[in-house]
Amino acid sequence: MVKFFKSTLVVSLLIGIVVFIMVMGIRVLGYIEFAELIAYDLYKRIQPPYQSLESRVVLVEISDLDIQNIGLWPLPDNVLAVVLEKLENLKPRAIGLDIYRDLPVPPGTESFEKTMEAHPNIVATMKFGTQTVAEISPPPVVRYTDRFGFNDILVDPGGIVRRGIMFLGNENNVFYSFSLRLALLYLQHEGISPEPDPVRPELLRLGNVTIPRFLSNDGGYANADDRGYQFLIDYGSRAVFPRFSLADLLEGKIDPAAVENKIVILGTRAEGVKDFFYTPFSRGHVISQQVTGTALHACMVSQFLSSALEGRVSMSVMAEWKEGAWILLWSLIGVLPGLFVRSPLKFAAVAVACLITLLLAVYTFFVGRVWAPLVPPALAWSASGAMVSAYISNRERLERKVLMRLFSQHVSKEVAENIWSERDQFIVDGHPRSQKLTVTTMFTDFRGFTSVAEKMQPQELFDWLNIYLEGMAGIVMAHGGIINSFTGDGLKADFGTPIPRLTEEEIGRDAVNAVRCAEAMKAEMQRVNKVCEERGLPTVSMRIGLYTGDVVAGALGSKERLQYTTIGDAVNIASRLESFAKEVTFGNDSCRVIVGESTKRYLDNNFIVEEIGEVSLKGKGRKVRAFCVLGEKRVENFEGGSA
């Protein structure tokens, strides 16, 4: 089995590598991106929630009811000026105006502009737009200042928001995001400003934490848009922030302590405005939960502040070579059940166990703020396991077919199973190989068959022969022998093939089994002769020749018709011992058994033998010492009986 295992292992590892290459290919082409992003969302929902010690961001939202009470939308400039002044009276560190004001909305435009000029902690918004959405400029009063930021939101295929943008533009003209502007205003009071990473200067560092930059093939993405400086949104607070309505603000119902020294974002929460988005937390609910664009910006602001002030590490991804190694590892792990597990039930149990292990491993990475691939390794594992299992099953099926074609009709079930379990010793690449073995070869033949055949019709002759040979064949198989061929009125059998015998004890056991088989044939001949005599059929006697020695065993013939046989000097001697002095009878009249000296020395006085002497055999230059086996010795038991 060792050689079989080694060759199978090599092929299985190659299958694992090929599967890895295929999985990486379909991953690069984006065919499993959707599944990977679903897995990402799942882990986002089940990861331990992270909440800052206190919320540093407060939302003031304009609802449908607020718009109905005011009676106008968009809000006129004079109303917006009053709202901003009331917010300033609550002493926040920064105010984010998440309402477009690229064009005046009279009345009160002058009042709005004065309010914006008077309070440098107010940050306005703009929008870059897309091919289908128009660009929206910031308010003219801050257009040439650093008091505005873009609020564009990246939406992945499927409508989920997973990424944010910190910067857009080029080396000559860089624009800050709305959320980053608000975070930097807050951090100024903490003495923290953005710095380049000391190792990778192209990355931004807030406090002691570097925010990884998203690239097009990071994580489960494939060829994603990675313009600007993008990052994975943490959603650590799950978009849960203190919320107040516009009516609460205008009516003075907001406690100043809830806003003081915090960031306030003024935005909308109105169905008519349609500023709603799906997040990873929107999946898995009966009613899909959406968050407002204002809440998304609050999440990003909170993420920046947590990184800078609390050392909260942002979600990162594995390096590409590590992702490849991770997927390759699981592809090779998938080879193992295909190699060792044959039972479908056990294979299913192993599959479930491995899948659970993979899920837990990826979850552990996720909790450690690293997005490790899940779907590609799962796909690679299952494909490797299935392909290796199919390969081995097909190989075993072909080898079993070859073995059964060679041996099934000529050995016992037990011997056949033993041959199959030890097939690696004589099967190479699905075909039997020749090998040198030490075996005991048996030849049998009927004495007087020619005269009997002349007196019987062909069909009668075949039926008569089958009566004898069927019994003889069963005896050979019962004693562990393998029938090589039927020679008309006789047979050739080997004891000690096809599995090599490596010790003298094993060789001797085969020799004893062969002689015991011959003795059993004697008894069978007597029984069959009696049956034939009762039926009026001819009776015959049989000659058996046995010799132990080295032979070459292998399969002869074509692919369509193979026959396992043995050749060599020992085979020739066994044949000549059977035909020696054909008409001479030794011992039992129904069956004579002649063995060579090489066989006799393994019998250990367990049989009664009579030495014939050194005899000259046809075609042999040297004489062979021969013995006639008269029977197996009976052992007296302690009660005086015999066994």
Secondary structure, 3 states (H helix, E strand, C coil): CHHHHHHHHHHHHHHHHHHHHHHHHHHHCCCCHHHHHHHHHHHHHHCCCCCCCCCCEEEEEEEHHHHHHHCCCCCCHHHHHHHHHHHHHCCCCEEEECCCCCCCCCCCHHHHHHHHHHCCCEEEEEECCCCCCCCECCCHHHCCCCCEEECCCCCCCCCECCEEEEEEECCCCEEEEHHHHHHHHHHHCCCCCCEECCCCCCCEEECCEEECCCCCCCCCCCCCCCCCEEEECCCCCCCCCCEEEHHHHHCCCCCHHHCCCCEEEEEEECCCCCCEEECHHHCCCCCCCEEEHHHHHHHHHHHHHHHHHHCCCCCEECCHHHHHHHHHHHHHHCHHHHHHCCCHHHHHHHHHHHHHHHHHHHHHHHHCCEECCCHHHHHHHHHHHHHHHHHHHHHHHHHHHHHHHHHCCCCCHHHHHHHHHCHHHCEECCEECCEEEEEEEEEEEEECHHHHHHCCCHHHHHHHHHHHHHHHHHHHHHCCCEEEEECCCEEEEEECCCCCCCCHHHHHHHHHHHHHHHHHHHHHHHHHHHHHHHCCCCCCEEEEEEEEEEEEEEEEECCCCEEEEEECHHHHHHHHHHHCCCCCCCCCCCEEEEEEHHHHCCCCCCEEEEEEEEECCCCCCCCEEEEEEEEECCCECCCCCEC
